[in-house]
Amino acid sequence: MPSWSIVKIVSIAPLAVSMGDPAGIGPEVIAKAWAARDAAGLQPFFAVGDARAIERVWQGPIARITDLRDVASAFGSALPVLTVDDAGEIVPGRPDADGARCALHSLELAAGLARSAAASALVTGPVSKAQLYDIGFTHPGQTEFVAERFGVAKDNAVMMLAGPSLRVVPITTHVPLAQVASLLTIDLIVAKGRATARGLRRNFGVETPRLAFAGFNPHAGESGALGREEIDVIEPAIALLREEGIDATGPFAADTMFHERARAQYDAAICCYHDQALIPLKALHFDEGVNITLGLPVVRTSPDHGTAFALAGTDRAEPGAMIAAIAMAAEASAHRAACPQL
């Protein structure tokens, strides 16, 4: 599978990076990404959140900005930060309600800037769902929140996790495993397949996307002996996608889909549930996995890790996934700018 580093980046608006929970590792990995900007070839970006959260964990230069036209000139010598509401007392590793509200306001502002094209893409730092739920957040996660803000139906906003050698899409996401079988429908699988194929063309420049579908049951059901989800739901969905001209294959036994030879046969693996998709991705690309939301009118990415409160403030957080998320956002935006008809 080709990497995402083959597109020449054109001059575009800066990227907006929401800081996430100020008590987590988001502020640190954003700052470290800026410090690695030249080595990683990153395009100009700015952080959105409470600048003090970065100052608590990093001694580098910060440029507080109020006008996005100042990002380009500031970026070479300081990390531009668009400050939002005061997060209260910020203690790395100690999340609280004030920090959750700041994280939500940062996400809302960054998404709005991307929606208005003031920012070329949206990169979201890690948040604590538990803290957000405590302040009244009702969405399963940031993906669903962003989709709603952009007016996209939840089934058409597809969460893809991508690394240098693997891209995966979970059909169901943050739901109990016991509910997955009842949630798998032909319509849902077809919707995810369509969005994945289009997303591969728009964001990665894959002209003829190849989709491989994982089975739900062990050994893909063994012709119904171990379950009928493959026969009753997954196979009919694949047939419909193929009728539409999409190169969809499967269902395959999930335990044989992710070795090196198998990965060379497809551009994205579409899996039935969260862990079926994320375990192989994180096993292969733990420090460089990126969550990219397909089906949105703008590019949205996120590092594929959480807040890691236990690491916050220790200067041990690895910025690789944040760097990859920023780089992928810029390159996906460039793909879209080059082919706006897709």
Salt bridges, closest charged atoms under 4 A:
GLU28 OE2 - LYS32 NZ 2.59
ASP50 OD2 - ARG52 NH2 2.86
GLU55 OE2 - ARG64 NH2 3.06
ASP67 OD2 - ARG69 NH2 2.71
ASP85 OD2 - HIS105 ND1 2.58
ASP86 OD1 - ARG52 NH2 2.46
ASP98 OD1 - ARG101 NH2 2.89
GLU108 OE2 - ARG149 NE 2.63
GLU148 OE1 - HIS139 NE2 3.25
GLU148 OE1 - ARG149 NH1 2.78
GLU222 OE2 - HIS219 ND1 2.83
ASP232 OD1 - ARG228 NH2 2.91
GLU244 OE2 - ARG194 NH2 2.58
ASP247 OD1 - ARG242 NH1 3.94
ASP267 OD2 - ARG210 NE 3.15
ASP275 OD1 - HIS274 ND1 2.75
GLU288 OE2 - HIS285 ND1 3.36
ASP315 OD1 - LYS32 NZ 3.33
